[in-house]
Amino acid sequence: MTVTAPTTAPSVHVRAAITWLAIFPMVALGMTLMAPFTATWPPALRALALTAVVVPTAVYVVVPRLMAAHQRITHRHN
């Protein structure tokens, strides 16, 4: 059995920055890709369609990977 030292969670500010880094590019890309197909849709429907893809992708894929990368980088320098 291997015992590892407990890791501390990043500060709320670091988590907010990582979340923003995950979401902003996906929203910008999503808006660009969706524009030709959703130009006539009401804004609320466009937002619903975009966030239906962006939020789960960010929560389950992108943010965990960015958090792991952040942990690797910060522990490498300690």
trRosetta pair geometry for C-beta under 8 A, 3 or more apart (Angstrom, degrees):
i j d omega theta_ij theta_ji phi_ij phi_ji
7 71 6.6 27 -175 -146 154 122
7 75 7.6 -55 -120 -77 119 128
9 15 7.7 4 163 -59 101 125
10 14 3.7 -97 164 86 122 134
10 15 5.5 152 89 -50 108 79
10 18 7.4 82 82 -10 158 137
10 67 7.3 -141 6 -140 129 89
10 70 6.4 -9 -64 129 147 139
10 71 7.8 -118 -46 -75 107 77
10 74 7.9 153 -93 -5 103 163
11 14 4.8 98 54 6 77 99
11 15 7.1 -142 96 -1 41 88
12 15 5.6 -54 -146 41 34 113
12 16 6.2 38 153 -23 66 105
13 16 5.7 -50 -147 34 30 112
13 17 6.5 30 153 -18 63 105
14 17 5.7 -54 -148 37 32 111
14 18 6.3 31 154 -18 66 107
14 70 6.9 136 170 -176 119 151
15 18 5.7 -54 -144 38 31 111
15 19 6.2 33 155 -20 64 106
15 67 7.7 18 -116 -101 77 108
16 19 5.7 -55 -147 37 29 111
16 20 6.3 30 154 -19 64 106
17 20 5.7 -54 -148 37 31 111
17 21 6.3 33 152 -20 65 106
18 21 5.6 -52 -147 36 32 114
18 22 6.5 31 152 -19 63 104
18 63 6.4 99 133 -142 103 79
18 66 4.8 160 -166 125 104 126
18 67 6.1 89 161 -74 159 69
18 70 6.1 -64 -93 -39 134 148
19 22 5.7 -56 -153 35 32 111
19 23 6.1 14 158 -9 69 113
19 58 7.2 71 -154 169 73 125
19 63 5.9 11 -103 -111 67 121
20 23 6.0 -63 -136 44 29 100
20 24 5.6 29 172 -25 70 112
21 24 6.8 -39 -121 29 19 108
21 25 7.6 10 177 -3 49 106
21 66 6.3 156 89 -145 119 155
22 25 7.7 -89 -179 38 20 94
22 26 6.9 -1 153 -4 60 122
22 58 4.6 118 135 -142 121 97
22 62 4.1 137 -149 123 111 122
22 63 4.9 -58 -44 -70 169 72
22 66 5.7 -126 -67 -4 106 149
23 26 5.8 -73 -152 45 34 108
23 27 5.9 30 159 -21 75 110
23 54 6.3 76 -143 167 80 118
23 58 5.2 13 -81 -106 79 153
24 27 5.9 -59 -144 37 27 108
24 28 6.2 24 160 -17 65 109
25 28 5.7 -55 -142 40 33 111
25 29 6.0 28 160 -14 67 110
26 29 5.9 -56 -142 43 28 107
26 30 5.8 30 157 -21 64 112
26 54 4.8 142 125 -131 123 98
26 57 6.4 174 -143 91 153 129
26 58 6.4 -140 29 -65 157 101
26 62 7.1 -124 -44 -31 136 166
27 30 5.6 -56 -139 40 27 112
27 31 6.2 29 160 -21 64 105
27 50 6.7 68 -133 165 72 127
27 54 5.8 40 -75 -121 71 158
28 31 6.1 -53 -147 33 25 109
28 32 6.5 23 154 -16 60 109
29 32 5.7 -60 -151 38 31 111
29 33 6.1 22 157 -13 68 111
30 33 5.9 -59 -141 42 29 105
30 34 5.8 18 164 -12 67 116
30 50 4.9 119 136 -143 134 98
30 53 6.5 166 -122 80 136 125
30 54 5.9 -85 -25 -64 161 112
31 34 6.1 -63 -137 44 24 104
31 35 6.4 48 158 -53 61 95
31 50 6.7 16 -72 -115 67 145
32 35 6.0 -34 -153 -6 26 118
34 37 5.8 -81 -164 53 55 101
34 38 4.8 0 159 13 98 127
34 46 6.8 137 132 -152 137 94
34 49 6.8 146 -140 107 146 124
34 50 6.3 -105 -4 -81 163 96
35 38 6.7 -78 -121 53 18 85
35 39 6.1 48 176 -70 62 88
36 39 6.7 -20 -145 -27 20 111
38 41 4.3 -40 -167 16 82 127
38 45 7.5 -161 -157 107 113 96
38 46 4.9 124 153 -107 137 98
38 49 6.7 -157 -100 56 147 150
41 45 4.5 -116 175 86 113 120
41 46 5.0 139 94 -56 122 86
41 49 7.6 -2 147 2 168 136
42 45 4.8 87 61 7 82 105
42 46 7.2 -151 93 -6 41 87
43 46 5.6 -56 -148 37 35 113
43 47 6.2 34 156 -19 69 106
44 47 5.7 -53 -147 38 31 112
44 48 6.3 37 151 -23 64 105
45 48 5.5 -48 -145 34 33 115
45 49 6.4 32 156 -17 64 104
46 49 6.0 -56 -149 37 29 108
46 50 6.2 24 156 -15 65 111
47 50 5.8 -58 -143 41 29 109
47 51 6.0 17 164 -9 67 112
48 51 6.3 -62 -139 44 22 100
48 52 6.2 32 158 -31 61 108
49 52 5.8 -53 -149 26 26 117
49 53 7.3 11 157 -6 58 104
50 53 6.4 -72 -165 40 32 99
50 54 5.8 13 156 -9 73 119
51 54 5.5 -59 -123 48 39 104
51 55 5.1 34 -179 -21 77 111
52 55 7.2 -30 -112 31 12 103
52 56 7.6 -1 171 3 43 110
53 56 7.1 -77 -160 43 23 96
53 57 6.1 13 159 -13 63 122
54 57 5.9 -71 -148 43 25 109
54 58 5.9 22 162 -19 68 112
55 58 5.9 -57 -144 37 26 109
55 59 6.1 19 162 -15 65 112
56 59 5.8 -59 -138 42 30 107
56 60 5.7 -5 176 9 69 117
57 60 6.9 -70 -130 51 17 88
57 61 5.3 -38 -169 37 59 121
57 62 6.1 45 140 -11 78 109
58 61 7.3 -58 -93 55 8 77
58 62 4.9 -46 -127 51 49 118
58 63 5.4 57 166 -27 72 103
59 63 6.1 -8 -118 26 26 129
60 64 7.1 -18 -179 -1 26 124
61 64 6.9 -98 -173 38 10 102
61 65 6.7 -5 160 -9 55 116
62 65 6.0 -67 -153 39 28 108
62 66 6.2 22 157 -15 68 110
63 66 5.7 -57 -142 40 32 109
63 67 6.1 34 158 -21 67 106
64 67 5.6 -53 -143 37 31 112
64 68 6.3 32 156 -19 64 105
65 68 5.7 -52 -147 36 32 111
65 69 6.4 32 153 -18 64 105
66 69 5.6 -53 -146 38 33 112
66 70 6.2 37 152 -22 65 104
67 70 5.6 -51 -147 35 31 114
67 71 6.4 33 152 -20 64 104
68 71 5.6 -52 -148 35 32 112
68 72 6.4 33 153 -19 65 103
69 72 5.7 -52 -148 36 33 111
69 73 6.3 29 155 -17 66 107
70 73 5.9 -58 -147 39 29 109
70 74 6.1 18 161 -11 67 110
71 74 6.2 -59 -139 42 27 102
71 75 6.0 17 165 -11 65 114
72 75 6.3 -65 -141 43 23 102
72 76 6.2 29 158 -29 62 110
73 76 5.8 -55 -149 28 26 115
73 77 6.9 13 158 -9 60 109
74 77 6.2 -64 -154 39 33 104
74 78 6.7 34 152 -28 66 108
75 78 5.6 -51 -145 27 40 115
